[in-house]
């Protein structure tokens, strides 16, 4: 997640967007292909920036409810189906 943040946050700042990423007290892991997962996250975040409104917001959140891990990227005017969920 930190690599994706480092790559994408400057693009959001150039467009005046507020970018919010989670901070983890404990490490969080996903059983997936690292390269492909990174590609998906970068793509979602790039779309959140590209299709956002001026001075909008992009929020990345992780929900650990019920032992599941869900990653969510959202932005103003981005439909809910554009969100990524990993369990």
The first five atom37 places (N, CA, C, CB, O) and aatype in JSON, in Angstrom:
{
  "aatype": [20, 20, 20, 20, 20, 20, 20, 20, 20, 20, 20, 20, 20, 20, 20, 20, 20, 20, 20, 20, 20, 20, 20, 20, 20, 20, 20, 20, 20, 20, 20, 20, 20, 20, 20, 20, 20, 20, 20, 20, 20, 20, 20, 20, 20, 20, 20, 20, 20, 20, 20, 20, 20, 20, 20, 20, 20, 20, 20, 20, 20, 20, 20, 20, 20, 20, 20, 20, 20, 20, 20, 20, 20, 20, 20, 20, 20, 20, 20, 20, 20, 20, 20, 20, 20, 20, 20],
  "atom_mask": [
    [1, 1, 1, 1, 1],
    [1, 1, 1, 1, 1],
    [1, 1, 1, 1, 1],
    [1, 1, 1, 1, 1],
    [1, 1, 1, 1, 1],
    [1, 1, 1, 1, 1],
    [1, 1, 1, 1, 1],
    [1, 1, 1, 1, 1],
    [1, 1, 1, 1, 1],
    [1, 1, 1, 1, 1],
    [1, 1, 1, 1, 1],
    [1, 1, 1, 1, 1],
    [1, 1, 1, 1, 1],
    [1, 1, 1, 1, 1],
    [1, 1, 1, 1, 1],
    [1, 1, 1, 1, 1],
    [1, 1, 1, 1, 1],
    [1, 1, 1, 1, 1],
    [1, 1, 1, 1, 1],
    [1, 1, 1, 1, 1],
    [1, 1, 1, 1, 1],
    [1, 1, 1, 1, 1],
    [1, 1, 1, 1, 1],
    [1, 1, 1, 1, 1],
    [1, 1, 1, 1, 1],
    [1, 1, 1, 1, 1],
    [1, 1, 1, 1, 1],
    [1, 1, 1, 1, 1],
    [1, 1, 1, 1, 1],
    [1, 1, 1, 1, 1],
    [1, 1, 1, 1, 1],
    [1, 1, 1, 1, 1],
    [1, 1, 1, 1, 1],
    [1, 1, 1, 1, 1],
    [1, 1, 1, 1, 1],
    [1, 1, 1, 1, 1],
    [1, 1, 1, 1, 1],
    [1, 1, 1, 1, 1],
    [1, 1, 1, 1, 1],
    [1, 1, 1, 1, 1],
    [1, 1, 1, 1, 1],
    [1, 1, 1, 1, 1],
    [1, 1, 1, 1, 1],
    [1, 1, 1, 1, 1],
    [1, 1, 1, 1, 1],
    [1, 1, 1, 1, 1],
    [1, 1, 1, 1, 1],
    [1, 1, 1, 1, 1],
    [1, 1, 1, 1, 1],
    [1, 1, 1, 1, 1],
    [1, 1, 1, 1, 1],
    [1, 1, 1, 1, 1],
    [1, 1, 1, 1, 1],
    [1, 1, 1, 1, 1],
    [1, 1, 1, 1, 1],
    [1, 1, 1, 1, 1],
    [1, 1, 1, 1, 1],
    [1, 1, 1, 1, 1],
    [1, 1, 1, 1, 1],
    [1, 1, 1, 1, 1],
    [1, 1, 1, 1, 1],
    [1, 1, 1, 1, 1],
    [1, 1, 1, 1, 1],
    [1, 1, 1, 1, 1],
    [1, 1, 1, 1, 1],
    [1, 1, 1, 1, 1],
    [1, 1, 1, 1, 1],
    [1, 1, 1, 1, 1],
    [1, 1, 1, 1, 1],
    [1, 1, 1, 1, 1],
    [1, 1, 1, 1, 1],
    [1, 1, 1, 1, 1],
    [1, 1, 1, 1, 1],
    [1, 1, 1, 1, 1],
    [1, 1, 1, 1, 1],
    [1, 1, 1, 1, 1],
    [1, 1, 1, 1, 1],
    [1, 1, 1, 1, 1],
    [1, 1, 1, 1, 1],
    [1, 1, 1, 1, 1],
    [1, 1, 1, 1, 1],
    [1, 1, 1, 1, 1],
    [1, 1, 1, 1, 1],
    [1, 1, 1, 1, 1],
    [1, 1, 1, 1, 1],
    [1, 1, 1, 1, 1],
    [1, 1, 1, 1, 1]
  ],
  "atom_positions": [
    [[0.82, -1.18, 0.0], [0.0, 0.0, 0.0], [0.87, 1.25, 0.0], [-0.94, -0.01, 1.2], [0.56, 2.23, -0.68]],
    [[1.96, 1.23, 0.75], [2.83, 2.4, 0.81], [3.47, 2.71, -0.54], [3.92, 2.19, 1.86], [3.64, 3.88, -0.89]],
    [[3.81, 1.67, -1.3], [4.37, 1.9, -2.63], [3.35, 2.56, -3.55], [4.85, 0.57, -3.25], [3.68, 3.48, -4.29]],
    [[2.12, 2.09, -3.49], [1.05, 2.68, -4.3], [0.81, 4.13, -3.9], [-0.25, 1.86, -4.16], [0.62, 5.0, -4.75]],
    [[0.82, 4.38, -2.61], [0.63, 5.74, -2.11], [1.74, 6.66, -2.63], [0.61, 5.76, -0.57], [1.47, 7.76, -3.1]],
    [[2.98, 6.19, -2.55], [4.11, 7.01, -3.0], [4.03, 7.3, -4.5], [5.42, 6.31, -2.68], [4.43, 8.37, -4.95]],
    [[3.51, 6.35, -5.27], [3.43, 6.53, -6.71], [2.28, 7.45, -7.12], [3.27, 5.19, -7.38], [2.42, 8.21, -8.08]],
    [[1.16, 7.39, -6.42], [-0.06, 8.03, -6.89], [-0.36, 9.36, -6.19], [-1.21, 7.11, -6.7], [-1.01, 10.22, -6.78]],
    [[0.09, 9.53, -4.97], [-0.25, 10.73, -4.2], [0.19, 12.03, -4.9], [0.39, 10.65, -2.84], [-0.57, 12.99, -4.89]],
    [[1.38, 12.09, -5.5], [1.77, 13.33, -6.19], [0.8, 13.71, -7.32], [3.16, 13.18, -6.76], [0.57, 14.9, -7.55]],
    [[0.24, 12.73, -8.01], [-0.73, 13.02, -9.07], [-1.99, 13.66, -8.5], [-1.09, 11.73, -9.83], [-2.53, 14.59, -9.09]],
    [[-2.43, 13.16, -7.37], [-3.61, 13.73, -6.71], [-3.34, 15.15, -6.22], [-4.04, 12.86, -5.56], [-4.21, 16.02, -6.34]],
    [[-2.17, 15.37, -5.68], [-1.82, 16.69, -5.18], [-1.77, 17.71, -6.32], [-0.48, 16.65, -4.45], [-2.17, 18.86, -6.13]],
    [[-1.28, 17.29, -7.5], [-1.25, 18.19, -8.65], [-2.65, 18.65, -9.05], [-0.59, 17.5, -9.84], [-2.82, 19.75, -9.58]],
    [[-3.65, 17.82, -8.79], [-5.04, 18.16, -9.14], [-5.8, 18.76, -7.96], [-5.77, 16.91, -9.63], [-7.01, 18.98, -8.04]],
    [[-5.09, 19.02, -6.86], [-5.71, 19.65, -5.7], [-6.6, 18.73, -4.89], [-6.5, 20.82, -6.14], [-7.48, 19.19, -4.16]],
    [[-6.38, 17.42, -5.02], [-7.21, 16.45, -4.31], [-6.66, 16.15, -2.92], [-7.32, 15.16, -5.1], [-5.45, 16.19, -2.7]],
    [[-7.55, 15.87, -2.01], [-7.17, 15.39, -0.69], [-7.07, 13.88, -0.77], [-8.19, 15.85, 0.42], [-8.05, 13.21, -1.1]],
    [[-5.91, 13.33, -0.47], [-5.68, 11.89, -0.53], [-5.53, 11.36, 0.9], [-4.41, 11.55, -1.39], [-4.71, 11.86, 1.67]],
    [[-6.32, 10.35, 1.23], [-6.27, 9.76, 2.57], [-5.98, 8.27, 2.44], [-7.59, 10.01, 3.34], [-6.71, 7.54, 1.77]],
    [[-4.91, 7.83, 3.09], [-4.52, 6.42, 3.09], [-4.52, 5.91, 4.52], [-3.12, 6.23, 2.43], [-4.29, 6.68, 5.45]],
    [[-4.77, 4.61, 4.72], [-4.79, 4.06, 6.08], [-3.4, 3.98, 6.68], [-5.43, 2.69, 6.08], [-2.4, 3.85, 5.98]],
    [[-3.37, 4.05, 7.98], [-2.14, 3.79, 8.74], [-2.4, 2.53, 9.55], [-1.73, 5.02, 9.69], [-3.45, 2.39, 10.17]],
    [[-1.45, 1.63, 9.54], [-1.64, 0.35, 10.2], [-0.83, 0.24, 11.47], [-1.28, -0.78, 9.25], [0.37, 0.52, 11.49]],
    [[-1.5, -0.17, 12.56], [-0.79, -0.46, 13.79], [-0.1, -1.81, 13.67], [-1.75, -0.44, 15.0], [1.01, -2.01, 14.17]],
    [[-0.78, -2.73, 13.0], [-0.25, -4.07, 12.76], [-0.19, -4.29, 11.25], [-1.13, -5.17, 13.47], [-0.99, -3.72, 10.51]],
    [[0.75, -5.11, 10.8], [0.82, -5.39, 9.36], [-0.48, -6.02, 8.86], [2.01, -6.31, 9.05], [-1.14, -6.76, 9.59]],
    [[-0.83, -5.73, 7.64], [-2.01, -6.29, 7.0], [-1.55, -7.01, 5.74], [-3.09, -5.18, 6.68], [-0.8, -6.44, 4.95]],
    [[-1.99, -8.25, 5.53], [-1.53, -9.04, 4.41], [-2.68, -9.48, 3.53], [-0.75, -10.24, 4.89], [-3.79, -9.7, 4.01]],
    [[-2.4, -9.61, 2.24], [-3.36, -10.13, 1.27], [-2.67, -11.27, 0.54], [-3.85, -9.01, 0.27], [-1.53, -11.12, 0.08]],
    [[-3.35, -12.41, 0.44], [-2.8, -13.55, -0.26], [-3.12, -13.38, -1.74], [-3.38, -14.9, 0.3], [-4.18, -13.8, -2.21]],
    [[-2.21, -12.75, -2.48], [-2.43, -12.44, -3.89], [-1.1, -12.21, -4.58], [-3.34, -11.19, -4.04], [-0.06, -12.07, -3.93]],
    [[-1.13, -12.16, -5.89], [0.04, -11.83, -6.69], [0.38, -10.37, -6.45], [-0.2, -12.12, -8.21], [-0.42, -9.49, -6.78]],
    [[1.53, -10.1, -5.89], [1.92, -8.74, -5.5], [1.86, -7.75, -6.67], [3.32, -8.76, -4.93], [1.33, -6.64, -6.54]],
    [[2.4, -8.16, -7.81], [2.44, -7.28, -8.98], [1.04, -6.97, -9.48], [3.26, -7.91, -10.11], [0.72, -5.81, -9.75]],
    [[0.2, -7.98, -9.59], [-1.17, -7.78, -10.1], [-2.0, -6.96, -9.12], [-1.84, -9.13, -10.36], [-2.77, -6.09, -9.55]],
    [[-1.86, -7.21, -7.85], [-2.61, -6.44, -6.86], [-2.2, -4.96, -6.9], [-2.39, -7.01, -5.44], [-3.04, -4.07, -6.81]],
    [[-0.91, -4.73, -7.04], [-0.41, -3.36, -7.15], [-0.96, -2.69, -8.41], [1.14, -3.35, -7.16], [-1.33, -1.52, -8.36]],
    [[-1.01, -3.42, -9.52], [-1.58, -2.88, -10.76], [-3.04, -2.48, -10.56], [-1.46, -3.91, -11.89], [-3.46, -1.42, -11.01]],
    [[-3.81, -3.33, -9.9], [-5.22, -3.05, -9.66], [-5.38, -1.82, -8.79], [-5.91, -4.26, -9.01], [-6.2, -0.95, -9.09]],
    [[-4.62, -1.75, -7.71], [-4.72, -0.59, -6.81], [-4.32, 0.69, -7.52], [-3.84, -0.8, -5.58], [-5.01, 1.71, -7.38]],
    [[-3.24, 0.67, -8.28], [-2.81, 1.86, -9.02], [-3.88, 2.27, -10.03], [-1.46, 1.59, -9.75], [-4.17, 3.46, -10.18]],
    [[-4.47, 1.28, -10.71], [-5.52, 1.59, -11.68], [-6.73, 2.23, -11.01], [-5.94, 0.32, -12.41], [-7.25, 3.23, -11.5]],
    [[-7.19, 1.67, -9.89], [-8.32, 2.25, -9.17], [-8.02, 3.66, -8.67], [-8.71, 1.36, -7.99], [-8.85, 4.56, -8.79]],
    [[-6.83, 3.84, -8.13], [-6.46, 5.15, -7.62], [-6.3, 6.17, -8.75], [-5.17, 5.06, -6.81], [-6.69, 7.33, -8.61]],
    [[-5.74, 5.73, -9.87], [-5.61, 6.62, -11.02], [-6.98, 7.06, -11.52], [-4.82, 5.93, -12.15], [-7.18, 8.23, -11.85]],
    [[-7.92, 6.12, -11.59], [-9.29, 6.45, -12.0], [-9.96, 7.38, -11.0], [-10.12, 5.18, -12.18], [-10.69, 8.3, -11.38]],
    [[-9.71, 7.15, -9.72], [-10.3, 8.03, -8.69], [-9.8, 9.46, -8.86], [-9.96, 7.51, -7.27], [-10.54, 10.41, -8.62]],
    [[-8.55, 9.61, -9.25], [-7.98, 10.94, -9.48], [-8.51, 11.52, -10.79], [-6.42, 10.88, -9.51], [-8.95, 12.67, -10.84]],
    [[-8.47, 10.73, -11.83], [-8.85, 11.2, -13.17], [-10.3, 11.65, -13.24], [-8.62, 10.1, -14.18], [-10.6, 12.67, -13.86]],
    [[-11.21, 10.91, -12.6], [-12.64, 11.2, -12.71], [-13.2, 11.97, -11.52], [-13.41, 9.92, -12.88], [-14.42, 12.05, -11.34]],
    [[-12.33, 12.51, -10.71], [-12.76, 13.25, -9.53], [-13.1, 14.69, -9.91], [-11.67, 13.23, -8.45], [-12.77, 15.15, -11.0]],
    [[-13.76, 15.37, -9.0], [-14.07, 16.78, -9.19], [-12.92, 17.62, -8.66], [-15.41, 17.17, -8.48], [-12.14, 17.14, -7.83]],
    [[-12.78, 18.86, -9.11], [-11.71, 19.72, -8.6], [-11.78, 19.83, -7.07], [-11.79, 21.13, -9.24], [-12.86, 19.98, -6.5]],
    [[-10.62, 19.76, -6.43], [-10.51, 19.83, -4.97], [-11.32, 18.73, -4.29], [-10.98, 21.19, -4.47], [-11.8, 18.91, -3.17]],
    [[-11.46, 17.59, -4.95], [-12.21, 16.46, -4.4], [-11.38, 15.66, -3.41], [-12.68, 15.56, -5.51], [-10.33, 16.1, -2.94]],
    [[-11.88, 14.48, -3.1], [-11.26, 13.62, -2.09], [-11.14, 12.2, -2.61], [-12.08, 13.65, -0.79], [-12.03, 11.69, -3.28]],
    [[-10.02, 11.56, -2.29], [-9.83, 10.14, -2.55], [-9.5, 9.5, -1.21], [-8.68, 9.87, -3.62], [-8.57, 9.93, -0.52]],
    [[-10.27, 8.48, -0.84], [-10.07, 7.81, 0.45], [-9.8, 6.33, 0.2], [-11.31, 8.0, 1.38], [-10.55, 5.67, -0.51]],
    [[-8.73, 5.83, 0.79], [-8.43, 4.41, 0.78], [-8.59, 3.94, 2.22], [-6.97, 4.1, 0.2], [-7.96, 4.48, 3.13]],
    [[-9.43, 2.93, 2.43], [-9.69, 2.45, 3.79], [-9.59, 0.93, 3.82], [-11.09, 2.91, 4.28], [-9.86, 0.26, 2.82]],
    [[-9.22, 0.4, 4.96], [-9.16, -1.04, 5.17], [-10.07, -1.37, 6.34], [-7.69, -1.53, 5.44], [-9.98, -0.75, 7.41]],
    [[-10.95, -2.33, 6.13], [-11.89, -2.76, 7.16], [-11.56, -4.19, 7.54], [-13.37, -2.63, 6.67], [-11.59, -5.08, 6.69]],
    [[-11.25, -4.41, 8.79], [-10.89, -5.76, 9.24], [-12.05, -6.44, 9.95], [-9.68, -5.69, 10.17], [-11.81, -7.36, 10.74]],
    [[-13.25, -6.04, 9.72], [-14.42, -6.62, 10.38], [-14.52, -8.11, 10.09], [-15.7, -5.91, 9.92], [-14.24, -8.56, 8.98]],
    [[-14.92, -8.87, 11.09], [-15.16, -10.31, 10.97], [-13.95, -11.08, 10.45], [-16.33, -10.56, 10.06], [-14.11, -12.13, 9.82]],
    [[-12.77, -10.58, 10.69], [-11.57, -11.26, 10.25], [-11.28, -11.11, 8.77], [-11.68, -12.7, 10.58], [-10.23, -11.56, 8.31]],
    [[-12.16, -10.49, 8.02], [-11.92, -10.27, 6.59], [-11.17, -8.96, 6.41], [-13.26, -10.24, 5.8], [-11.27, -8.05, 7.23]],
    [[-10.42, -8.88, 5.33], [-9.72, -7.66, 5.0], [-10.33, -7.1, 3.72], [-8.18, -7.9, 4.83], [-10.34, -7.77, 2.69]],
    [[-10.82, -5.9, 3.79], [-11.43, -5.25, 2.62], [-10.68, -3.98, 2.33], [-12.94, -4.96, 2.86], [-10.48, -3.15, 3.21]],
    [[-10.27, -3.82, 1.08], [-9.61, -2.6, 0.66], [-10.58, -1.83, -0.21], [-8.28, -2.89, -0.09], [-11.21, -2.4, -1.1]],
    [[-10.71, -0.55, 0.06], [-11.68, 0.25, -0.65], [-11.06, 1.55, -1.11], [-12.9, 0.52, 0.23], [-10.46, 2.27, -0.31]],
    [[-11.18, 1.84, -2.37], [-10.76, 3.14, -2.91], [-12.01, 3.85, -3.37], [-9.71, 2.98, -4.08], [-12.77, 3.3, -4.17]],
    [[-12.23, 5.05, -2.89], [-13.43, 5.76, -3.31], [-13.09, 7.22, -3.56], [-14.54, 5.64, -2.25], [-12.08, 7.73, -3.08]],
    [[-13.93, 7.86, -4.31], [-13.75, 9.27, -4.61], [-15.11, 9.89, -4.91], [-12.77, 9.48, -5.81], [-16.06, 9.18, -5.23]],
    [[-15.19, 11.18, -4.81], [-16.42, 11.87, -5.16], [-16.78, 11.51, -6.59], [-16.27, 13.4, -4.99], [-15.93, 11.53, -7.48]],
    [[-18.04, 11.2, -6.81], [-18.59, 10.88, -8.14], [-18.04, 9.59, -8.75], [-18.32, 12.01, -9.07], [-18.17, 9.4, -9.96]],
    [[-17.45, 8.74, -7.98], [-17.03, 7.43, -8.49], [-18.06, 6.41, -8.01], [-15.56, 7.05, -7.99], [-18.3, 6.32, -6.8]],
    [[-18.69, 5.65, -8.9], [-19.71, 4.7, -8.48], [-19.15, 3.61, -7.58], [-20.37, 4.08, -9.69], [-17.97, 3.27, -7.66]],
    [[-20.0, 3.08, -6.73], [-19.58, 2.07, -5.75], [-18.99, 0.85, -6.45], [-20.77, 1.64, -4.88], [-18.11, 0.21, -5.87]],
    [[-19.42, 0.51, -7.66], [-18.89, -0.68, -8.33], [-17.42, -0.52, -8.69], [-19.69, -0.97, -9.58], [-16.78, -1.5, -9.09]],
    [[-16.86, 0.68, -8.57], [-15.46, 0.91, -8.87], [-14.56, 0.54, -7.7], [-15.23, 2.35, -9.26], [-13.34, 0.68, -7.78]],
    [[-15.15, 0.08, -6.61], [-14.38, -0.25, -5.41], [-13.82, -1.67, -5.49], [-15.27, -0.11, -4.15], [-14.4, -2.55, -6.11]],
    [[-12.68, -1.86, -4.87], [-12.03, -3.16, -4.83], [-12.22, -3.74, -3.43], [-10.51, -3.05, -5.19], [-12.0, -3.07, -2.43]],
    [[-12.64, -5.0, -3.38], [-12.78, -5.68, -2.11], [-11.93, -6.93, -2.14], [-14.28, -6.02, -1.8], [-12.03, -7.73, -3.07]],
    [[-11.09, -7.11, -1.13], [-10.3, -8.33, -1.02], [-10.61, -8.97, 0.32], [-8.77, -8.04, -1.16], [-10.7, -8.28, 1.33]],
    [[-10.79, -10.27, 0.32], [-11.1, -10.98, 1.57], [-10.09, -12.08, 1.81], [-12.53, -11.57, 1.53], [-10.18, -12.8, 2.81]]
  ]
}
